[in-house]
Amino acid sequence: MNNSSFRIIDANINRVSEGIRVIEDVVRFNFANEKLTENLRNTRHVLRKLFNNEKKSLLLFRDSDKDIGKKISQNSCADKKKDMESMAVANFKRIQEGLRVIEEICKTCGYYGKGKTVEQIRFEFYTIEKEFSGFFKKKLPSGIYGITAEKFSRGRTNICVVREMVKAGVSVIQYREKYKYKTSKQILNECYEIRKITNDYNVVFIVNDYIDIAMIVEADGVHLGQDDIDIKDARKILDNKIVGISTHSKKQAQKAVEEGADYIGVGPIYSTKTKENVCDPVGLQYLEYVVSDILIPFVAIGGIKEYNIEQVIRAGAETVSLVTEITGADDIGLKVKKIKALMDKARAK
């Protein structure tokens, strides 16, 4: 192995080990996952030990001061990260690319066995990355699940209503609008604005039906109906985003779980005229079944009002949606405050 090959391997061992340590500490301190933390630490040690016999040569030919890459890196802004998730993603790419370089150099310089070992580690990291990505996936929070309904909003725009809802403390915003009322461009622009608002208030943002728009505006997920595309097909596009689906029966709830839904809508609990062609109310009996038998999160929805919300909470709902009760309120902030107080009261009983 010549001098430049030793330098390449040395640089990439350091690069990979540093990247693994970043991911390891995120897993350890941010997610407290003992098994994956141990796996990452062991992998880092395996890589270092693999080149123990070459350690002196690697150090001998190291020349950081004359490395032209240092100057290029110092003048680059490409390493800026917007959050911990994007930082982690960048380090996974750094690890995988570094491993590939080590692997190729070893395979061409008489270290074929070491190259195959590094190749195996590289493939392991593709699996680790997939597991790790699930840690950042948002989940359906408890609280009030707000839904836009402009025609029931007393002349206020969706944007205005959403702003008032998030200020008042709703946990989720779902954008629900139909193409027959607005153009796709209008819907897209509204979703862009709602994404900005929900980001500012750290509120989960779900888009109803429109997977393409959800991806474009980087929403947290989508909500599907029983007549929309299957969850498994939605996953091909949405990957790690939240996928929720409306359910009206035990069979539909069970199917949603089997197909990998992240949460289900349970309803309509009571009679509602918010949606067209809605099915008959499922009542509290179906809600109670979901509470006791379905393990994924759910949102109770349909005909829920200030006067009956305590029944829904006492039946076991943690997340509830009141559409027209909120969007049609004279004072949205005051209405949300009253609803939250009633939910707390019902939970305390």
CORLIN-V895579 format. One record per residue. N is the residue number from 1. BURIAL is I if it has 9 or more other ideal C-beta (glycine too) atoms within 8 Angstrom, else O. Layout:
# CORLIN-V895579
{{N	BURIAL} {N	BURIAL}}
This chain:
# CORLIN-V895579
{{1	I} {2	O} {3	O} {4	O} {5	I} {6	I} {7	I} {8	I} {9	I} {10	I} {11	I} {12	I} {13	I} {14	O} {15	I} {16	I} {17	I} {18	O} {19	I} {20	I} {21	I} {22	I} {23	I} {24	I} {25	O} {26	I} {27	I} {28	I} {29	O} {30	O} {31	O} {32	O} {33	I} {34	O} {35	O} {36	I} {37	I} {38	O} {39	I} {40	I} {41	I} {42	O} {43	I} {44	I} {45	O} {46	I} {47	I} {48	I} {49	O} {50	I} {51	I} {52	O} {53	O} {54	I} {55	O} {56	O} {57	I} {58	I} {59	O} {60	O} {61	I} {62	O} {63	O} {64	O} {65	O} {66	O} {67	O} {68	O} {69	O} {70	O} {71	O} {72	O} {73	O} {74	O} {75	O} {76	O} {77	O} {78	O} {79	O} {80	O} {81	O} {82	O} {83	O} {84	I} {85	O} {86	I} {87	I} {88	I} {89	O} {90	I} {91	I} {92	I} {93	O} {94	I} {95	I} {96	I} {97	O} {98	I} {99	I} {100	I} {101	I} {102	I} {103	I} {104	I} {105	I} {106	I} {107	I} {108	O} {109	I} {110	O} {111	I} {112	O} {113	O} {114	I} {115	I} {116	I} {117	I} {118	I} {119	I} {120	O} {121	I} {122	I} {123	O} {124	I} {125	I} {126	I} {127	O} {128	I} {129	I} {130	O} {131	O} {132	I} {133	I} {134	O} {135	I} {136	I} {137	I} {138	O} {139	O} {140	I} {141	O} {142	O} {143	I} {144	I} {145	I} {146	I} {147	I} {148	I} {149	I} {150	I} {151	O} {152	I} {153	I} {154	O} {155	O} {156	O} {157	O} {158	I} {159	I} {160	I} {161	I} {162	I} {163	I} {164	I} {165	I} {166	I} {167	O} {168	I} {169	I} {170	I} {171	I} {172	I} {173	I} {174	I} {175	I} {176	I} {177	I} {178	O} {179	O} {180	O} {181	O} {182	I} {183	O} {184	O} {185	O} {186	O} {187	I} {188	I} {189	O} {190	I} {191	I} {192	I} {193	I} {194	I} {195	I} {196	O} {197	I} {198	I} {199	O} {200	O} {201	O} {202	O} {203	I} {204	I} {205	I} {206	I} {207	I} {208	I} {209	I} {210	I} {211	I} {212	O} {213	I} {214	I} {215	I} {216	O} {217	I} {218	O} {219	I} {220	O} {221	I} {222	I} {223	I} {224	I} {225	O} {226	O} {227	O} {228	O} {229	O} {230	O} {231	I} {232	O} {233	O} {234	I} {235	I} {236	O} {237	O} {238	I} {239	O} {240	O} {241	I} {242	I} {243	I} {244	I} {245	I} {246	I} {247	I} {248	I} {249	O} {250	O} {251	O} {252	I} {253	I} {254	I} {255	O} {256	I} {257	I} {258	O} {259	I} {260	I} {261	I} {262	I} {263	I} {264	I} {265	I} {266	I} {267	I} {268	I} {269	I} {270	I} {271	O} {272	I} {273	O} {274	I} {275	O} {276	O} {277	O} {278	I} {279	O} {280	O} {281	I} {282	I} {283	O} {284	I} {285	O} {286	I} {287	I} {288	I} {289	I} {290	I} {291	I} {292	O} {293	O} {294	I} {295	O} {296	I} {297	I} {298	I} {299	I} {300	I} {301	I} {302	I} {303	I} {304	I} {305	I} {306	I} {307	O} {308	I} {309	I} {310	I} {311	O} {312	I} {313	I} {314	O} {315	I} {316	I} {317	I} {318	O} {319	I} {320	I} {321	I} {322	I} {323	I} {324	I} {325	I} {326	I} {327	I} {328	I} {329	I} {330	O} {331	O} {332	I} {333	I} {334	I} {335	I} {336	I} {337	I} {338	I} {339	I} {340	I} {341	O} {342	I} {343	I} {344	O} {345	I} {346	I} {347	O} {348	O} {349	O}}
